[in-house]
Amino acid sequence: MVVSHQIFQFPLNISYQEFLPYYRGEVNKVEVVDIKGRTLWINARHFRPFLSSTGIKAYFNMVVDSQGNLISLTKV
């Protein structure tokens, strides 16, 4: 059995105020563009651990399985 994973790399820069609707669940998906120009829609709950009082300003690596399920999301 071959397991294939995809790796996406992208920056995210969003203020605390801008992220509040995502944090509260009013908006479910965060739209980002990876370094290869691909648009991704990622469930906002995955970014909650990275939220600080200034928002989220970081570069991320995301690994998904062949069905598109999140395996890991790490700040680099």
Backbone as JSON Lines, residues from 0, in Angstrom:
{"i":0,"aa":"M","n":[0.84,-1.19,0.0],"ca":[0.0,0.0,0.0],"c":[0.88,1.25,0.0]}
{"i":1,"aa":"V","n":[0.62,2.15,-0.92],"ca":[1.38,3.39,-1.03],"c":[0.58,4.52,-0.39]}
{"i":2,"aa":"V","n":[1.21,5.2,0.53],"ca":[0.57,6.35,1.17],"c":[1.21,7.6,0.59]}
{"i":3,"aa":"S","n":[0.4,8.45,0.01],"ca":[0.95,9.69,-0.54],"c":[0.47,10.88,0.28]}
{"i":4,"aa":"H","n":[1.39,11.72,0.59],"ca":[1.09,12.94,1.32],"c":[1.45,14.13,0.45]}
{"i":5,"aa":"Q","n":[0.71,15.2,0.65],"ca":[1.04,16.44,-0.01],"c":[1.47,17.44,1.05]}
{"i":6,"aa":"I","n":[2.47,18.23,0.71],"ca":[2.97,19.26,1.61],"c":[2.7,20.62,0.98]}
{"i":7,"aa":"F","n":[2.1,21.49,1.78],"ca":[1.81,22.86,1.34],"c":[2.53,23.81,2.27]}
{"i":8,"aa":"Q","n":[3.09,24.87,1.71],"ca":[3.77,25.89,2.5],"c":[3.13,27.23,2.17]}
{"i":9,"aa":"F","n":[2.81,27.99,3.23],"ca":[2.13,29.26,2.99],"c":[2.31,30.21,4.17]}
{"i":10,"aa":"P","n":[2.26,31.5,3.88],"ca":[2.26,32.49,4.96],"c":[0.82,32.81,5.36]}
{"i":11,"aa":"L","n":[0.64,33.23,6.59],"ca":[-0.66,33.72,7.05],"c":[-0.41,34.95,7.9]}
{"i":12,"aa":"N","n":[-1.06,36.02,7.55],"ca":[-0.94,37.27,8.29],"c":[-2.34,37.82,8.49]}
{"i":13,"aa":"I","n":[-2.87,37.63,9.7],"ca":[-4.23,38.08,9.99],"c":[-4.25,38.64,11.41]}
{"i":14,"aa":"S","n":[-4.87,39.79,11.57],"ca":[-4.92,40.43,12.89],"c":[-5.87,39.68,13.81]}
{"i":15,"aa":"Y","n":[-5.75,39.97,15.09],"ca":[-6.63,39.36,16.08],"c":[-8.1,39.67,15.76]}
{"i":16,"aa":"Q","n":[-8.39,40.93,15.46],"ca":[-9.76,41.34,15.15],"c":[-10.28,40.66,13.89]}
{"i":17,"aa":"E","n":[-9.44,40.54,12.89],"ca":[-9.86,39.87,11.64],"c":[-10.13,38.4,11.86]}
{"i":18,"aa":"F","n":[-9.41,37.77,12.82],"ca":[-9.57,36.34,13.04],"c":[-10.76,36.0,13.95]}
{"i":19,"aa":"L","n":[-11.28,36.98,14.7],"ca":[-12.37,36.69,15.64],"c":[-13.57,35.96,15.03]}
{"i":20,"aa":"P","n":[-14.07,36.34,13.85],"ca":[-15.2,35.58,13.29],"c":[-14.86,34.1,13.03]}
{"i":21,"aa":"Y","n":[-13.61,33.82,12.7],"ca":[-13.16,32.44,12.5],"c":[-13.11,31.73,13.85]}
{"i":22,"aa":"Y","n":[-12.57,32.42,14.85],"ca":[-12.43,31.83,16.18],"c":[-13.79,31.49,16.78]}
{"i":23,"aa":"R","n":[-14.77,32.37,16.55],"ca":[-16.11,32.16,17.09],"c":[-16.93,31.15,16.29]}
{"i":24,"aa":"G","n":[-16.4,30.72,15.15],"ca":[-17.12,29.75,14.33],"c":[-18.11,30.37,13.37]}
{"i":25,"aa":"E","n":[-18.1,31.69,13.26],"ca":[-19.0,32.38,12.34],"c":[-18.56,32.16,10.89]}
{"i":26,"aa":"V","n":[-17.27,31.99,10.71],"ca":[-16.67,31.67,9.4],"c":[-15.84,30.41,9.61]}
{"i":27,"aa":"N","n":[-16.02,29.41,8.75],"ca":[-15.38,28.12,8.97],"c":[-14.04,27.94,8.29]}
{"i":28,"aa":"K","n":[-13.86,28.52,7.13],"ca":[-12.66,28.23,6.33],"c":[-11.79,29.47,6.16]}
{"i":29,"aa":"V","n":[-10.5,29.27,6.33],"ca":[-9.51,30.31,6.07],"c":[-8.95,30.05,4.68]}
{"i":30,"aa":"E","n":[-8.96,31.07,3.84],"ca":[-8.41,30.93,2.49],"c":[-6.97,31.44,2.49]}
{"i":31,"aa":"V","n":[-6.08,30.59,2.01],"ca":[-4.67,30.97,1.88],"c":[-4.18,30.58,0.5]}
{"i":32,"aa":"V","n":[-3.09,31.19,0.09],"ca":[-2.44,30.84,-1.18],"c":[-1.05,30.34,-0.83]}
{"i":33,"aa":"D","n":[-0.75,29.11,-1.27],"ca":[0.56,28.54,-0.95],"c":[1.64,29.11,-1.87]}
{"i":34,"aa":"I","n":[2.89,28.73,-1.6],"ca":[4.01,29.3,-2.35],"c":[4.02,28.92,-3.82]}
{"i":35,"aa":"K","n":[3.23,27.91,-4.19],"ca":[3.13,27.51,-5.6],"c":[1.91,28.14,-6.28]}
{"i":36,"aa":"G","n":[1.2,29.02,-5.56],"ca":[0.06,29.73,-6.14],"c":[-1.26,29.0,-6.02]}
{"i":37,"aa":"R","n":[-1.29,27.89,-5.3],"ca":[-2.52,27.12,-5.13],"c":[-3.36,27.72,-4.0]}
{"i":38,"aa":"T","n":[-4.65,27.88,-4.25],"ca":[-5.56,28.38,-3.23],"c":[-6.05,27.21,-2.38]}
{"i":39,"aa":"L","n":[-5.95,27.38,-1.06],"ca":[-6.37,26.35,-0.12],"c":[-7.42,26.92,0.82]}
{"i":40,"aa":"W","n":[-8.38,26.09,1.2],"ca":[-9.38,26.47,2.2],"c":[-9.21,25.52,3.37]}
{"i":41,"aa":"I","n":[-8.79,26.06,4.49],"ca":[-8.44,25.27,5.65],"c":[-9.38,25.6,6.8]}
{"i":42,"aa":"N","n":[-9.88,24.57,7.48],"ca":[-10.77,24.79,8.6],"c":[-10.09,25.69,9.63]}
{"i":43,"aa":"A","n":[-10.77,26.74,10.02],"ca":[-10.2,27.76,10.91],"c":[-9.81,27.19,12.27]}
{"i":44,"aa":"R","n":[-10.46,26.13,12.7],"ca":[-10.15,25.57,14.03],"c":[-8.7,25.12,14.13]}
{"i":45,"aa":"H","n":[-8.09,24.78,13.0],"ca":[-6.69,24.34,13.01],"c":[-5.73,25.48,13.36]}
{"i":46,"aa":"F","n":[-6.18,26.72,13.17],"ca":[-5.31,27.87,13.44],"c":[-5.49,28.43,14.85]}
{"i":47,"aa":"R","n":[-6.51,28.0,15.57],"ca":[-6.76,28.55,16.91],"c":[-5.55,28.46,17.84]}
{"i":48,"aa":"P","n":[-4.79,27.36,17.85],"ca":[-3.63,27.3,18.76],"c":[-2.55,28.34,18.45]}
{"i":49,"aa":"F","n":[-2.58,28.9,17.26],"ca":[-1.55,29.85,16.84],"c":[-1.95,31.3,17.06]}
{"i":50,"aa":"L","n":[-3.17,31.54,17.52],"ca":[-3.68,32.89,17.69],"c":[-3.08,33.54,18.94]}
{"i":51,"aa":"S","n":[-2.55,34.73,18.77],"ca":[-2.03,35.5,19.9],"c":[-2.8,36.82,19.96]}
{"i":52,"aa":"S","n":[-2.45,37.67,20.89],"ca":[-3.15,38.95,21.03],"c":[-2.94,39.86,19.82]}
{"i":53,"aa":"T","n":[-1.92,39.57,19.03],"ca":[-1.68,40.37,17.82],"c":[-2.24,39.7,16.57]}
{"i":54,"aa":"G","n":[-2.75,38.49,16.71],"ca":[-3.29,37.76,15.56],"c":[-2.42,36.57,15.22]}
{"i":55,"aa":"I","n":[-2.34,36.27,13.93],"ca":[-1.49,35.18,13.46],"c":[-0.62,35.74,12.34]}
{"i":56,"aa":"K","n":[0.65,35.74,12.56],"ca":[1.6,36.18,11.53],"c":[2.71,35.15,11.53]}
{"i":57,"aa":"A","n":[2.63,34.21,10.58],"ca":[3.58,33.11,10.56],"c":[3.61,32.46,9.19]}
{"i":58,"aa":"Y","n":[4.6,31.63,9.03],"ca":[4.75,30.8,7.84],"c":[4.43,29.37,8.29]}
{"i":59,"aa":"F","n":[3.62,28.65,7.54],"ca":[3.17,27.32,7.94],"c":[3.54,26.25,6.92]}
{"i":60,"aa":"N","n":[3.75,25.05,7.42],"ca":[3.84,23.84,6.61],"c":[2.62,23.0,6.98]}
{"i":61,"aa":"M","n":[1.91,22.53,5.96],"ca":[0.74,21.7,6.18],"c":[0.91,20.41,5.39]}
{"i":62,"aa":"V","n":[0.67,19.28,6.04],"ca":[0.75,17.98,5.39],"c":[-0.66,17.38,5.4]}
{"i":63,"aa":"V","n":[-1.11,16.92,4.22],"ca":[-2.41,16.26,4.1],"c":[-2.23,14.9,3.45]}
{"i":64,"aa":"D","n":[-3.18,14.0,3.74],"ca":[-3.12,12.67,3.13],"c":[-3.75,12.71,1.74]}
{"i":65,"aa":"S","n":[-3.82,11.57,1.09],"ca":[-4.31,11.52,-0.29],"c":[-5.79,11.87,-0.4]}
{"i":66,"aa":"Q","n":[-6.53,11.83,0.71],"ca":[-7.94,12.24,0.71],"c":[-8.12,13.71,1.1]}
{"i":67,"aa":"G","n":[-7.01,14.39,1.38],"ca":[-7.08,15.79,1.76],"c":[-7.27,16.02,3.25]}
{"i":68,"aa":"N","n":[-7.14,14.96,4.05],"ca":[-7.28,15.1,5.51],"c":[-5.98,15.63,6.1]}
{"i":69,"aa":"L","n":[-6.11,16.56,7.02],"ca":[-4.95,17.16,7.66],"c":[-4.19,16.15,8.5]}
{"i":70,"aa":"I","n":[-2.91,16.07,8.28],"ca":[-2.02,15.24,9.1],"c":[-1.29,16.13,10.09]}
{"i":71,"aa":"S","n":[-0.76,17.26,9.6],"ca":[-0.09,18.18,10.52],"c":[-0.11,19.59,9.96]}
{"i":72,"aa":"L","n":[-0.1,20.54,10.89],"ca":[0.01,21.96,10.56],"c":[1.02,22.52,11.55]}
{"i":73,"aa":"T","n":[2.16,22.98,11.02],"ca":[3.21,23.47,11.9],"c":[3.65,24.86,11.47]}
{"i":74,"aa":"K","n":[3.98,25.64,12.46],"ca":[4.5,26.98,12.25],"c":[6.02,26.87,12.09]}
{"i":75,"aa":"V","n":[6.55,27.52,11.06],"ca":[8.01,27.45,10.86],"c":[8.65,28.81,10.98]}
